[in-house]
Amino acid sequence: MAGTAGGFFLSDGSTAMINPYRQLPSLDALLQQDDLARLIDRFGRVAVRDHARSVLDAVRARIQQGAEAPDGNRLVSEIRESLEQELAPSLLPLINATGVVLHTNLGRAPLSAAAMRAMTDVAHGYSNLEYDLKEGRRGSRYVHAEQLLCRLTGAEAALVVNNNAAAVTLVLRTLAADREVVISRGELVEIGGGFRIPDILRQSGARLVEVGTTNRTRLDDYAHAINPQTAALLKVHRSNFRLVGFTATVEISELAELAAQLEPPLAVLNDLGSGTLLDSTQFGLAYEPTVQDSVLAGADLTMFSGDKLLGGPQAGIIVGRKTWIEQLRRQPLTRALRVDKTTLAALQATLTAYIRGTAAEEIPVWRMISATAEELRKRAQTWAAALREAGVAAEVRTGESMVGGGSLPGQTLPTTLLALPAERPHLLAQQLRLARPAVVPRIEDDMVLFDPRTVLVEQEGLMLQTLLNTLRP
Ligand SMILES: *Cc1c(COP(=O)(O)O)cnc(C)c1O
């Protein structure tokens, strides 16, 4: 008797359906197979047995509905998919071909090699995170990046917390709970992800006092709003939009001068957002306020992110006057916002590159920003040539990259893009996102575009291979 698809020839030449349930292996037999042994190595016997059992149950239910029994390979891949969907890590590295250097959805700043080494070093074993090696007793985790931050910014003291949203909340809660904070109507911004300055103020228990208008705020507006209930004057950087036309804004230096005339003096707070240490104009960009300028202009506390233009790990950095920083350190909320050892290690290593003066070469974010037009054109052309050689229609076109991540709004950098014409560009983009490693391109004019600026050089080979595998399966 020869088996055919789903039936057997009987000796009289007719066919009879065999019982499809009988074609399914038993759970025990299934677990003996080599393919499943590999899954057991990855996910453990218990999980594989559970998933194999539910896949078998589902298959039996389908057979009941009239479906055929799946063959062995199909069965194994159903079990693998089921396991991967539940248990494979969901956080995956990917290739950012969007040309947005600081992409919040894609994890913001990639870290420098030195930062990653420093993280691994402290992660591998124990460290003196909160231990004074000289005295042999408890120390403070907050000392670790402080001296570097003070040297780089000119501030007296510094404190690092979990992110800048936490830094702003902590500062307002500590300095202004149940009191008033004066802010310009032009700076009541939403940063993204629901982070709105008025909400943060409310959360921290401070009362918001709006002054000026959306487009114009003058020093007088602040001066008139000050009363014995006032705790601070807050300035918030317009990270993600520009105010143009008939406008007037007040500088930190003017606020500092105003605050200093009062007794006791008011705190001048500056939420810088991206807070760069390098002068962005040297890379052909507009001026993004530096942390040093904020300190020099007289801000009592300046808050900024670790993973925006600083190019380090996620962190919220507060620099400024020692008396305020000490107050922040004593505040119980600080304990809830504290950073872990790997963050501090990466931050120290990142800051050290600025001390050495090698940040523009060492820190990926700045390397990407400072990539020359010539260099980017060559890379895009090389990609296109490699794909054409493999029979794929590929072109290059000029385009623009963005800094993104709440810095330099509206600013673009000229680049050259790899462009793949596609009948269904959104489908191709989705296939690339679902490939491993995932590649995230952008789409314009029915073209799927890849910007070499944000693709790490060491990822290029893998990216081209993924493109080929996806385009010519
Ligand atoms: C980005 C940003 C924040 C939030 O910083 P996170 O580090 O993302 O928490 C706050 N304020 C401003 C002005 C920003 O640009």
The ligand as an SDF file (V2000), in Angstrom:
LIG
                    3D

 15 15  0  0  0  0  0  0  0  0999 V2000
   13.6330   65.3540   26.1050 C   0  0  0  0  0  0  0  0  0  0  0  0
   13.2340   66.4030   27.0570 C   0  0  0  0  0  0  0  0  0  0  0  0
   12.7940   66.0580   28.3490 C   0  0  0  0  0  0  0  0  0  0  0  0
   12.6560   64.6430   28.7830 C   0  0  0  0  0  0  0  0  0  0  0  0
   13.8970   64.0230   28.8800 O   0  0  0  0  0  0  0  0  0  0  0  0
   14.0100   62.4310   29.0580 P   0  0  0  0  0  0  0  0  0  0  0  0
   15.4620   62.1840   29.2620 O   0  0  0  0  0  0  0  0  0  0  0  0
   13.4530   61.8360   27.8210 O   0  0  0  0  0  0  0  0  0  0  0  0
   13.1980   62.0610   30.2520 O   0  0  0  0  0  0  0  0  0  0  0  0
   12.4520   67.0910   29.2010 C   0  0  0  0  0  0  0  0  0  0  0  0
   12.5420   68.3660   28.8220 N   0  0  0  0  0  0  0  0  0  0  0  0
   12.9690   68.7380   27.5940 C   0  0  0  0  0  0  0  0  0  0  0  0
   13.0360   70.1890   27.2340 C   0  0  0  0  0  0  0  0  0  0  0  0
   13.3390   67.7500   26.6600 C   0  0  0  0  0  0  0  0  0  0  0  0
   13.7450   68.1040   25.4410 O   0  0  0  0  0  0  0  0  0  0  0  0
  1  2  1  0
  2  3  1  0
  2 14  2  0
  3  4  1  0
  3 10  2  0
  4  5  1  0
  5  6  1  0
  6  7  2  0
  6  8  1  0
  6  9  1  0
 10 11  1  0
 11 12  2  0
 12 13  1  0
 12 14  1  0
 14 15  1  0
M  END
$$$$
